[in-house]
Amino acid sequence: MAANVTKANFQEEVLNYKGTVLVDFYADWCGPCKILAPILQDFSNERKDIKVLKVDVDSERELATKYGIYSIPTLIVFRDGQIVRQRSGFLQKQGLAELVK
C-alpha cells in the first residue's frame, strides 16, 4: 500500500532507503490525483521491488517547495536517495513501469 510520508520521516523513508522509491506528490482535491490513486495502489501491490509513497502537498508544503512541485500529480523516482526521474501529470500503470525503469 502507498503510505503517506511527511517532513518528519521523508529522510528515513526516501533519502536513506537503499533501492527505488516512487513518490507521488498529490492533493485530496485534485481530480487527476484521485484517478491515479488506485492505479498507484495496484502498481504498488504488483511491484514489491518498488517502494511507493505519497506526499500531500497541502499539509507538506515545505517538501513540495523543496522538490519544486508546481503541478500535481507529480511523481518523483528516487534510487538510493537520489532523484533519477520526475514526471508531472496522470500516468497509466504502463507509464509508471516506464518511469521507474
PDB file as gemmi writes it, atoms N, CA and C in Angstrom:
CRYST1    1.000    1.000    1.000  90.00  90.00  90.00 P 1                      
ATOM      1  N   MET A   1       0.837  -1.198   0.000  1.00  0.00           N  
ATOM      2  CA  MET A   1       0.000   0.000   0.000  1.00  0.00           C  
ATOM      3  C   MET A   1       0.874   1.250   0.000  1.00  0.00           C  
ATOM      4  N   ALA A   2       0.468   2.244  -0.741  1.00  0.00           N  
ATOM      5  CA  ALA A   2       1.206   3.503  -0.803  1.00  0.00           C  
ATOM      6  C   ALA A   2       0.932   4.305   0.471  1.00  0.00           C  
ATOM      7  N   ALA A   3       1.946   4.406   1.306  1.00  0.00           N  
ATOM      8  CA  ALA A   3       1.811   5.107   2.574  1.00  0.00           C  
ATOM      9  C   ALA A   3       2.169   6.576   2.420  1.00  0.00           C  
ATOM     10  N   ASN A   4       1.593   7.417   3.273  1.00  0.00           N  
ATOM     11  CA  ASN A   4       1.933   8.832   3.262  1.00  0.00           C  
ATOM     12  C   ASN A   4       3.225   9.056   4.031  1.00  0.00           C  
ATOM     13  N   VAL A   5       4.036   9.977   3.521  1.00  0.00           N  
ATOM     14  CA  VAL A   5       5.236  10.391   4.239  1.00  0.00           C  
ATOM     15  C   VAL A   5       5.137  11.885   4.507  1.00  0.00           C  
ATOM     16  N   THR A   6       5.858  12.309   5.526  1.00  0.00           N  
ATOM     17  CA  THR A   6       5.858  13.706   5.941  1.00  0.00           C  
ATOM     18  C   THR A   6       7.301  14.190   6.030  1.00  0.00           C  
ATOM     19  N   LYS A   7       7.451  15.461   6.311  1.00  0.00           N  
ATOM     20  CA  LYS A   7       8.786  16.031   6.514  1.00  0.00           C  
ATOM     21  C   LYS A   7       9.526  15.254   7.610  1.00  0.00           C  
ATOM     22  N   ALA A   8       8.786  14.816   8.617  1.00  0.00           N  
ATOM     23  CA  ALA A   8       9.394  14.132   9.761  1.00  0.00           C  
ATOM     24  C   ALA A   8      10.038  12.790   9.388  1.00  0.00           C  
ATOM     25  N   ASN A   9       9.459  12.070   8.415  1.00  0.00           N  
ATOM     26  CA  ASN A   9      10.021  10.755   8.091  1.00  0.00           C  
ATOM     27  C   ASN A   9      10.522  10.628   6.651  1.00  0.00           C  
ATOM     28  N   PHE A  10      10.536  11.732   5.896  1.00  0.00           N  
ATOM     29  CA  PHE A  10      10.964  11.694   4.494  1.00  0.00           C  
ATOM     30  C   PHE A  10      12.419  11.246   4.363  1.00  0.00           C  
ATOM     31  N   GLN A  11      13.278  11.779   5.205  1.00  0.00           N  
ATOM     32  CA  GLN A  11      14.705  11.412   5.161  1.00  0.00           C  
ATOM     33  C   GLN A  11      14.874   9.903   5.312  1.00  0.00           C  
ATOM     34  N   GLU A  12      14.240   9.347   6.328  1.00  0.00           N  
ATOM     35  CA  GLU A  12      14.370   7.910   6.596  1.00  0.00           C  
ATOM     36  C   GLU A  12      13.709   7.059   5.514  1.00  0.00           C  
ATOM     37  N   GLU A  13      12.478   7.407   5.141  1.00  0.00           N  
ATOM     38  CA  GLU A  13      11.706   6.578   4.212  1.00  0.00           C  
ATOM     39  C   GLU A  13      12.152   6.687   2.756  1.00  0.00           C  
ATOM     40  N   VAL A  14      12.694   7.844   2.368  1.00  0.00           N  
ATOM     41  CA  VAL A  14      13.028   8.077   0.954  1.00  0.00           C  
ATOM     42  C   VAL A  14      14.531   8.239   0.750  1.00  0.00           C  
ATOM     43  N   LEU A  15      15.111   9.228   1.387  1.00  0.00           N  
ATOM     44  CA  LEU A  15      16.507   9.568   1.113  1.00  0.00           C  
ATOM     45  C   LEU A  15      17.504   8.535   1.623  1.00  0.00           C  
ATOM     46  N   ASN A  16      17.191   7.880   2.731  1.00  0.00           N  
ATOM     47  CA  ASN A  16      18.104   6.868   3.281  1.00  0.00           C  
ATOM     48  C   ASN A  16      17.804   5.461   2.775  1.00  0.00           C  
ATOM     49  N   TYR A  17      16.745   5.298   1.989  1.00  0.00           N  
ATOM     50  CA  TYR A  17      16.325   3.973   1.516  1.00  0.00           C  
ATOM     51  C   TYR A  17      17.254   3.480   0.417  1.00  0.00           C  
ATOM     52  N   LYS A  18      17.712   2.244   0.551  1.00  0.00           N  
ATOM     53  CA  LYS A  18      18.551   1.613  -0.473  1.00  0.00           C  
ATOM     54  C   LYS A  18      17.638   0.864  -1.425  1.00  0.00           C  
ATOM     55  N   GLY A  19      17.435   1.445  -2.585  1.00  0.00           N  
ATOM     56  CA  GLY A  19      16.534   0.871  -3.568  1.00  0.00           C  
ATOM     57  C   GLY A  19      15.754   1.977  -4.245  1.00  0.00           C  
ATOM     58  N   THR A  20      14.671   1.594  -4.908  1.00  0.00           N  
ATOM     59  CA  THR A  20      13.870   2.539  -5.683  1.00  0.00           C  
ATOM     60  C   THR A  20      12.608   2.926  -4.920  1.00  0.00           C  
ATOM     61  N   VAL A  21      12.365   4.228  -4.871  1.00  0.00           N  
ATOM     62  CA  VAL A  21      11.166   4.775  -4.228  1.00  0.00           C  
ATOM     63  C   VAL A  21      10.454   5.664  -5.241  1.00  0.00           C  
ATOM     64  N   LEU A  22       9.161   5.429  -5.417  1.00  0.00           N  
ATOM     65  CA  LEU A  22       8.315   6.271  -6.253  1.00  0.00           C  
ATOM     66  C   LEU A  22       7.465   7.122  -5.325  1.00  0.00           C  
ATOM     67  N   VAL A  23       7.634   8.438  -5.396  1.00  0.00           N  
ATOM     68  CA  VAL A  23       6.908   9.353  -4.513  1.00  0.00           C  
ATOM     69  C   VAL A  23       5.884  10.133  -5.340  1.00  0.00           C  
ATOM     70  N   ASP A  24       4.632  10.036  -4.922  1.00  0.00           N  
ATOM     71  CA  ASP A  24       3.519  10.743  -5.550  1.00  0.00           C  
ATOM     72  C   ASP A  24       3.209  11.992  -4.735  1.00  0.00           C  
ATOM     73  N   PHE A  25       3.461  13.166  -5.309  1.00  0.00           N  
ATOM     74  CA  PHE A  25       3.078  14.427  -4.686  1.00  0.00           C  
ATOM     75  C   PHE A  25       1.671  14.742  -5.184  1.00  0.00           C  
ATOM     76  N   TYR A  26       0.718  14.802  -4.262  1.00  0.00           N  
ATOM     77  CA  TYR A  26      -0.702  14.887  -4.622  1.00  0.00           C  
ATOM     78  C   TYR A  26      -1.454  15.819  -3.672  1.00  0.00           C  
ATOM     79  N   ALA A  27      -2.736  16.045  -3.970  1.00  0.00           N  
ATOM     80  CA  ALA A  27      -3.646  16.748  -3.063  1.00  0.00           C  
ATOM     81  C   ALA A  27      -5.000  16.048  -3.115  1.00  0.00           C  
ATOM     82  N   ASP A  28      -5.710  16.068  -1.999  1.00  0.00           N  
ATOM     83  CA  ASP A  28      -7.012  15.399  -1.913  1.00  0.00           C  
ATOM     84  C   ASP A  28      -8.041  15.986  -2.879  1.00  0.00           C  
ATOM     85  N   TRP A  29      -7.923  17.267  -3.196  1.00  0.00           N  
ATOM     86  CA  TRP A  29      -8.899  17.946  -4.057  1.00  0.00           C  
ATOM     87  C   TRP A  29      -8.599  17.783  -5.547  1.00  0.00           C  
ATOM     88  N   CYS A  30      -7.474  17.182  -5.887  1.00  0.00           N  
ATOM     89  CA  CYS A  30      -7.000  17.082  -7.274  1.00  0.00           C  
ATOM     90  C   CYS A  30      -7.659  15.901  -7.993  1.00  0.00           C  
ATOM     91  N   GLY A  31      -8.429  16.201  -9.053  1.00  0.00           N  
ATOM     92  CA  GLY A  31      -9.112  15.162  -9.824  1.00  0.00           C  
ATOM     93  C   GLY A  31      -8.172  14.111 -10.399  1.00  0.00           C  
ATOM     94  N   PRO A  32      -7.131  14.505 -11.156  1.00  0.00           N  
ATOM     95  CA  PRO A  32      -6.203  13.512 -11.694  1.00  0.00           C  
ATOM     96  C   PRO A  32      -5.504  12.696 -10.597  1.00  0.00           C  
ATOM     97  N   CYS A  33      -5.271  13.321  -9.452  1.00  0.00           N  
ATOM     98  CA  CYS A  33      -4.647  12.602  -8.326  1.00  0.00           C  
ATOM     99  C   CYS A  33      -5.571  11.490  -7.829  1.00  0.00           C  
ATOM    100  N   LYS A  34      -6.873  11.783  -7.772  1.00  0.00           N  
ATOM    101  CA  LYS A  34      -7.850  10.780  -7.326  1.00  0.00           C  
ATOM    102  C   LYS A  34      -7.924   9.613  -8.301  1.00  0.00           C  
ATOM    103  N   ILE A  35      -7.802   9.905  -9.591  1.00  0.00           N  
ATOM    104  CA  ILE A  35      -7.837   8.849 -10.606  1.00  0.00           C  
ATOM    105  C   ILE A  35      -6.555   8.018 -10.543  1.00  0.00           C  
ATOM    106  N   LEU A  36      -5.435   8.676 -10.253  1.00  0.00           N  
ATOM    107  CA  LEU A  36      -4.147   7.993 -10.188  1.00  0.00           C  
ATOM    108  C   LEU A  36      -4.021   7.099  -8.954  1.00  0.00           C  
ATOM    109  N   ALA A  37      -4.675   7.444  -7.864  1.00  0.00           N  
ATOM    110  CA  ALA A  37      -4.519   6.728  -6.588  1.00  0.00           C  
ATOM    111  C   ALA A  37      -4.724   5.213  -6.706  1.00  0.00           C  
ATOM    112  N   PRO A  38      -5.832   4.718  -7.285  1.00  0.00           N  
ATOM    113  CA  PRO A  38      -5.982   3.256  -7.363  1.00  0.00           C  
ATOM    114  C   PRO A  38      -4.979   2.608  -8.325  1.00  0.00           C  
ATOM    115  N   ILE A  39      -4.545   3.345  -9.332  1.00  0.00           N  
ATOM    116  CA  ILE A  39      -3.538   2.817 -10.260  1.00  0.00           C  
ATOM    117  C   ILE A  39      -2.212   2.659  -9.520  1.00  0.00           C  
ATOM    118  N   LEU A  40      -1.863   3.660  -8.718  1.00  0.00           N  
ATOM    119  CA  LEU A  40      -0.652   3.568  -7.904  1.00  0.00           C  
ATOM    120  C   LEU A  40      -0.744   2.417  -6.915  1.00  0.00           C  
ATOM    121  N   GLN A  41      -1.936   2.228  -6.344  1.00  0.00           N  
ATOM    122  CA  GLN A  41      -2.129   1.131  -5.390  1.00  0.00           C  
ATOM    123  C   GLN A  41      -1.906  -0.220  -6.070  1.00  0.00           C  
ATOM    124  N   ASP A  42      -2.477  -0.415  -7.244  1.00  0.00           N  
ATOM    125  CA  ASP A  42      -2.269  -1.655  -7.999  1.00  0.00           C  
ATOM    126  C   ASP A  42      -0.799  -1.840  -8.331  1.00  0.00           C  
ATOM    127  N   PHE A  43      -0.162  -0.767  -8.780  1.00  0.00           N  
ATOM    128  CA  PHE A  43       1.259  -0.811  -9.123  1.00  0.00           C  
ATOM    129  C   PHE A  43       2.082  -1.225  -7.903  1.00  0.00           C  
ATOM    130  N   SER A  44       1.764  -0.637  -6.765  1.00  0.00           N  
ATOM    131  CA  SER A  44       2.461  -0.945  -5.507  1.00  0.00           C  
ATOM    132  C   SER A  44       2.275  -2.417  -5.127  1.00  0.00           C  
ATOM    133  N   ASN A  45       1.064  -2.933  -5.314  1.00  0.00           N  
ATOM    134  CA  ASN A  45       0.787  -4.337  -4.984  1.00  0.00           C  
ATOM    135  C   ASN A  45       1.536  -5.296  -5.904  1.00  0.00           C  
ATOM    136  N   GLU A  46       1.693  -4.908  -7.165  1.00  0.00           N  
ATOM    137  CA  GLU A  46       2.357  -5.764  -8.141  1.00  0.00           C  
ATOM    138  C   GLU A  46       3.874  -5.671  -8.086  1.00  0.00           C  
ATOM    139  N   ARG A  47       4.389  -4.502  -7.766  1.00  0.00           N  
ATOM    140  CA  ARG A  47       5.833  -4.271  -7.806  1.00  0.00           C  
ATOM    141  C   ARG A  47       6.386  -4.141  -6.392  1.00  0.00           C  
ATOM    142  N   LYS A  48       6.613  -5.259  -5.759  1.00  0.00           N  
ATOM    143  CA  LYS A  48       7.127  -5.255  -4.383  1.00  0.00           C  
ATOM    144  C   LYS A  48       8.568  -4.742  -4.319  1.00  0.00           C  
ATOM    145  N   ASP A  49       9.252  -4.674  -5.480  1.00  0.00           N  
ATOM    146  CA  ASP A  49      10.627  -4.171  -5.523  1.00  0.00           C  
ATOM    147  C   ASP A  49      10.695  -2.645  -5.505  1.00  0.00           C  
ATOM    148  N   ILE A  50       9.546  -1.992  -5.645  1.00  0.00           N  
ATOM    149  CA  ILE A  50       9.474  -0.526  -5.652  1.00  0.00           C  
ATOM    150  C   ILE A  50       8.677  -0.078  -4.433  1.00  0.00           C  
ATOM    151  N   LYS A  51       9.254   0.823  -3.652  1.00  0.00           N  
ATOM    152  CA  LYS A  51       8.543   1.404  -2.519  1.00  0.00           C  
ATOM    153  C   LYS A  51       7.733   2.584  -3.050  1.00  0.00           C  
ATOM    154  N   VAL A  52       6.420   2.569  -2.846  1.00  0.00           N  
ATOM    155  CA  VAL A  52       5.544   3.641  -3.329  1.00  0.00           C  
ATOM    156  C   VAL A  52       5.029   4.438  -2.129  1.00  0.00           C  
ATOM    157  N   LEU A  53       5.291   5.753  -2.163  1.00  0.00           N  
ATOM    158  CA  LEU A  53       4.901   6.631  -1.068  1.00  0.00           C  
ATOM    159  C   LEU A  53       4.184   7.852  -1.624  1.00  0.00           C  
ATOM    160  N   LYS A  54       3.432   8.529  -0.742  1.00  0.00           N  
ATOM    161  CA  LYS A  54       2.655   9.700  -1.150  1.00  0.00           C  
ATOM    162  C   LYS A  54       2.979  10.876  -0.236  1.00  0.00           C  
ATOM    163  N   VAL A  55       3.000  12.074  -0.824  1.00  0.00           N  
ATOM    164  CA  VAL A  55       3.187  13.311  -0.063  1.00  0.00           C  
ATOM    165  C   VAL A  55       2.023  14.237  -0.396  1.00  0.00           C  
ATOM    166  N   ASP A  56       1.243  14.601   0.623  1.00  0.00           N  
ATOM    167  CA  ASP A  56       0.138  15.541   0.469  1.00  0.00           C  
ATOM    168  C   ASP A  56       0.723  16.950   0.430  1.00  0.00           C  
ATOM    169  N   VAL A  57       0.667  17.594  -0.741  1.00  0.00           N  
ATOM    170  CA  VAL A  57       1.309  18.901  -0.901  1.00  0.00           C  
ATOM    171  C   VAL A  57       0.664  19.988  -0.045  1.00  0.00           C  
ATOM    172  N   ASP A  58      -0.587  19.819   0.333  1.00  0.00           N  
ATOM    173  CA  ASP A  58      -1.252  20.821   1.173  1.00  0.00           C  
ATOM    174  C   ASP A  58      -0.737  20.785   2.605  1.00  0.00           C  
ATOM    175  N   SER A  59      -0.511  19.601   3.136  1.00  0.00           N  
ATOM    176  CA  SER A  59      -0.030  19.511   4.513  1.00  0.00           C  
ATOM    177  C   SER A  59       1.489  19.473   4.599  1.00  0.00           C  
ATOM    178  N   GLU A  60       2.155  19.234   3.477  1.00  0.00           N  
ATOM    179  CA  GLU A  60       3.624  19.163   3.456  1.00  0.00           C  
ATOM    180  C   GLU A  60       4.186  20.166   2.443  1.00  0.00           C  
ATOM    181  N   ARG A  61       3.825  21.423   2.654  1.00  0.00           N  
ATOM    182  CA  ARG A  61       4.240  22.479   1.721  1.00  0.00           C  
ATOM    183  C   ARG A  61       5.762  22.623   1.620  1.00  0.00           C  
ATOM    184  N   GLU A  62       6.451  22.401   2.726  1.00  0.00           N  
ATOM    185  CA  GLU A  62       7.907  22.533   2.718  1.00  0.00           C  
ATOM    186  C   GLU A  62       8.552  21.497   1.776  1.00  0.00           C  
ATOM    187  N   LEU A  63       8.060  20.261   1.832  1.00  0.00           N  
ATOM    188  CA  LEU A  63       8.575  19.228   0.923  1.00  0.00           C  
ATOM    189  C   LEU A  63       8.222  19.561  -0.530  1.00  0.00           C  
ATOM    190  N   ALA A  64       7.002  20.018  -0.752  1.00  0.00           N  
ATOM    191  CA  ALA A  64       6.581  20.373  -2.107  1.00  0.00           C  
ATOM    192  C   ALA A  64       7.459  21.488  -2.665  1.00  0.00           C  
ATOM    193  N   THR A  65       7.779  22.468  -1.853  1.00  0.00           N  
ATOM    194  CA  THR A  65       8.637  23.570  -2.283  1.00  0.00           C  
ATOM    195  C   THR A  65      10.057  23.076  -2.540  1.00  0.00           C  
ATOM    196  N   LYS A  66      10.565  22.262  -1.634  1.00  0.00           N  
ATOM    197  CA  LYS A  66      11.935  21.740  -1.774  1.00  0.00           C  
ATOM    198  C   LYS A  66      12.120  20.999  -3.096  1.00  0.00           C  
ATOM    199  N   TYR A  67      11.103  20.261  -3.515  1.00  0.00           N  
ATOM    200  CA  TYR A  67      11.210  19.459  -4.729  1.00  0.00           C  
ATOM    201  C   TYR A  67      10.577  20.138  -5.951  1.00  0.00           C  
ATOM    202  N   GLY A  68      10.264  21.421  -5.810  1.00  0.00           N  
ATOM    203  CA  GLY A  68       9.788  22.205  -6.947  1.00  0.00           C  
ATOM    204  C   GLY A  68       8.485  21.714  -7.545  1.00  0.00           C  
ATOM    205  N   ILE A  69       7.560  21.344  -6.690  1.00  0.00           N  
ATOM    206  CA  ILE A  69       6.272  20.835  -7.161  1.00  0.00           C  
ATOM    207  C   ILE A  69       5.349  22.010  -7.471  1.00  0.00           C  
ATOM    208  N   TYR A  70       5.077  22.197  -8.765  1.00  0.00           N  
ATOM    209  CA  TYR A  70       4.209  23.283  -9.202  1.00  0.00           C  
ATOM    210  C   TYR A  70       2.910  22.784  -9.803  1.00  0.00           C  
ATOM    211  N   SER A  71       2.877  21.511 -10.187  1.00  0.00           N  
ATOM    212  CA  SER A  71       1.631  20.921 -10.675  1.00  0.00           C  
ATOM    213  C   SER A  71       1.525  19.519 -10.096  1.00  0.00           C  
ATOM    214  N   ILE A  72       0.299  19.075  -9.933  1.00  0.00           N  
ATOM    215  CA  ILE A  72       0.075  17.750  -9.350  1.00  0.00           C  
ATOM    216  C   ILE A  72      -0.889  16.970 -10.235  1.00  0.00           C  
ATOM    217  N   PRO A  73      -0.800  15.673 -10.230  1.00  0.00           N  
ATOM    218  CA  PRO A  73       0.199  14.893  -9.511  1.00  0.00           C  
ATOM    219  C   PRO A  73       1.582  15.031 -10.147  1.00  0.00           C  
ATOM    220  N   THR A  74       2.605  14.995  -9.298  1.00  0.00           N  
ATOM    221  CA  THR A  74       3.988  14.904  -9.754  1.00  0.00           C  
ATOM    222  C   THR A  74       4.578  13.659  -9.121  1.00  0.00           C  
ATOM    223  N   LEU A  75       5.201  12.840  -9.947  1.00  0.00           N  
ATOM    224  CA  LEU A  75       5.836  11.606  -9.490  1.00  0.00           C  
ATOM    225  C   LEU A  75       7.341  11.774  -9.592  1.00  0.00           C  
ATOM    226  N   ILE A  76       8.039  11.463  -8.500  1.00  0.00           N  
ATOM    227  CA  ILE A  76       9.500  11.523  -8.491  1.00  0.00           C  
ATOM    228  C   ILE A  76      10.023  10.143  -8.132  1.00  0.00           C  
ATOM    229  N   VAL A  77      10.967   9.668  -8.921  1.00  0.00           N  
ATOM    230  CA  VAL A  77      11.615   8.389  -8.661  1.00  0.00           C  
ATOM    231  C   VAL A  77      12.972   8.667  -8.026  1.00  0.00           C  
ATOM    232  N   PHE A  78      13.163   8.095  -6.847  1.00  0.00           N  
ATOM    233  CA  PHE A  78      14.438   8.170  -6.139  1.00  0.00           C  
ATOM    234  C   PHE A  78      15.080   6.793  -6.197  1.00  0.00           C  
ATOM    235  N   ARG A  79      16.379   6.753  -6.449  1.00  0.00           N  
ATOM    236  CA  ARG A  79      17.117   5.492  -6.388  1.00  0.00           C  
ATOM    237  C   ARG A  79      18.297   5.720  -5.452  1.00  0.00           C  
ATOM    238  N   ASP A  80      18.306   4.966  -4.369  1.00  0.00           N  
ATOM    239  CA  ASP A  80      19.342   5.123  -3.332  1.00  0.00           C  
ATOM    240  C   ASP A  80      19.456   6.581  -2.879  1.00  0.00           C  
ATOM    241  N   GLY A  81      18.300   7.235  -2.721  1.00  0.00           N  
ATOM    242  CA  GLY A  81      18.245   8.589  -2.190  1.00  0.00           C  
ATOM    243  C   GLY A  81      18.440   9.700  -3.196  1.00  0.00           C  
ATOM    244  N   GLN A  82      18.698   9.368  -4.446  1.00  0.00           N  
ATOM    245  CA  GLN A  82      18.926  10.371  -5.486  1.00  0.00           C  
ATOM    246  C   GLN A  82      17.760  10.391  -6.476  1.00  0.00           C  
ATOM    247  N   ILE A  83      17.380  11.579  -6.926  1.00  0.00           N  
ATOM    248  CA  ILE A  83      16.321  11.693  -7.932  1.00  0.00           C  
ATOM    249  C   ILE A  83      16.866  11.200  -9.267  1.00  0.00           C  
ATOM    250  N   VAL A  84      16.142  10.259  -9.880  1.00  0.00           N  
ATOM    251  CA  VAL A  84      16.544   9.755 -11.188  1.00  0.00           C  
ATOM    252  C   VAL A  84      15.550  10.136 -12.288  1.00  0.00           C  
ATOM    253  N   ARG A  85      14.298  10.362 -11.910  1.00  0.00           N  
ATOM    254  CA  ARG A  85      13.284  10.786 -12.890  1.00  0.00           C  
ATOM    255  C   ARG A  85      12.193  11.566 -12.178  1.00  0.00           C  
ATOM    256  N   GLN A  86      11.529  12.420 -12.963  1.00  0.00           N  
ATOM    257  CA  GLN A  86      10.402  13.190 -12.433  1.00  0.00           C  
ATOM    258  C   GLN A  86       9.421  13.416 -13.568  1.00  0.00           C  
ATOM    259  N   ARG A  87       8.136  13.307 -13.239  1.00  0.00           N  
ATOM    260  CA  ARG A  87       7.097  13.474 -14.261  1.00  0.00           C  
ATOM    261  C   ARG A  87       5.855  14.064 -13.607  1.00  0.00           C  
ATOM    262  N   SER A  88       5.301  15.076 -14.228  1.00  0.00           N  
ATOM    263  CA  SER A  88       4.044  15.662 -13.752  1.00  0.00           C  
ATOM    264  C   SER A  88       2.914  15.181 -14.640  1.00  0.00           C  
ATOM    265  N   GLY A  89       1.739  15.023 -14.032  1.00  0.00           N  
ATOM    266  CA  GLY A  89       0.558  14.624 -14.774  1.00  0.00           C  
ATOM    267  C   GLY A  89       0.182  13.175 -14.544  1.00  0.00           C  
ATOM    268  N   PHE A  90      -0.979  12.837 -15.051  1.00  0.00           N  
ATOM    269  CA  PHE A  90      -1.558  11.500 -14.887  1.00  0.00           C  
ATOM    270  C   PHE A  90      -0.804  10.473 -15.723  1.00  0.00           C  
ATOM    271  N   LEU A  91      -0.614   9.282 -15.170  1.00  0.00           N  
ATOM    272  CA  LEU A  91       0.002   8.162 -15.885  1.00  0.00           C  
ATOM    273  C   LEU A  91      -0.815   6.898 -15.665  1.00  0.00           C  
ATOM    274  N   GLN A  92      -0.897   6.072 -16.691  1.00  0.00           N  
ATOM    275  CA  GLN A  92      -1.468   4.733 -16.534  1.00  0.00           C  
ATOM    276  C   GLN A  92      -0.387   3.831 -15.942  1.00  0.00           C  
ATOM    277  N   LYS A  93      -0.746   2.600 -15.608  1.00  0.00           N  
ATOM    278  CA  LYS A  93       0.193   1.665 -14.984  1.00  0.00           C  
ATOM    279  C   LYS A  93       1.429   1.428 -15.854  1.00  0.00           C  
ATOM    280  N   GLN A  94       1.235   1.317 -17.161  1.00  0.00           N  
ATOM    281  CA  GLN A  94       2.376   1.111 -18.076  1.00  0.00           C  
ATOM    282  C   GLN A  94       3.323   2.310 -18.016  1.00  0.00           C  
ATOM    283  N   GLY A  95       2.778   3.505 -17.902  1.00  0.00           N  
ATOM    284  CA  GLY A  95       3.597   4.703 -17.767  1.00  0.00           C  
ATOM    285  C   GLY A  95       4.398   4.698 -16.482  1.00  0.00           C  
ATOM    286  N   LEU A  96       3.806   4.192 -15.415  1.00  0.00           N  
ATOM    287  CA  LEU A  96       4.528   4.076 -14.135  1.00  0.00           C  
ATOM    288  C   LEU A  96       5.706   3.113 -14.284  1.00  0.00           C  
ATOM    289  N   ALA A  97       5.454   1.984 -14.957  1.00  0.00           N  
ATOM    290  CA  ALA A  97       6.524   0.994 -15.172  1.00  0.00           C  
ATOM    291  C   ALA A  97       7.669   1.611 -15.964  1.00  0.00           C  
ATOM    292  N   GLU A  98       7.338   2.410 -16.981  1.00  0.00           N  
ATOM    293  CA  GLU A  98       8.376   3.074 -17.785  1.00  0.00           C  
ATOM    294  C   GLU A  98       9.149   4.089 -16.934  1.00  0.00           C  
ATOM    295  N   LEU A  99       8.441   4.804 -16.073  1.00  0.00           N  
ATOM    296  CA  LEU A  99       9.051   5.823 -15.252  1.00  0.00           C  
ATOM    297  C   LEU A  99      10.091   5.252 -14.287  1.00  0.00           C  
ATOM    298  N   VAL A 100       9.823   4.085 -13.727  1.00  0.00           N  
ATOM    299  CA  VAL A 100      10.728   3.515 -12.720  1.00  0.00           C  
ATOM    300  C   VAL A 100      11.823   2.622 -13.316  1.00  0.00           C  
ATOM    301  N   LYS A 101      11.848   2.464 -14.630  1.00  0.00           N  
ATOM    302  CA  LYS A 101      12.873   1.632 -15.270  1.00  0.00           C  
ATOM    303  C   LYS A 101      14.271   2.043 -14.873  1.00  0.00           C  
TER     304      LYS A 101                                                      
END                                                                             
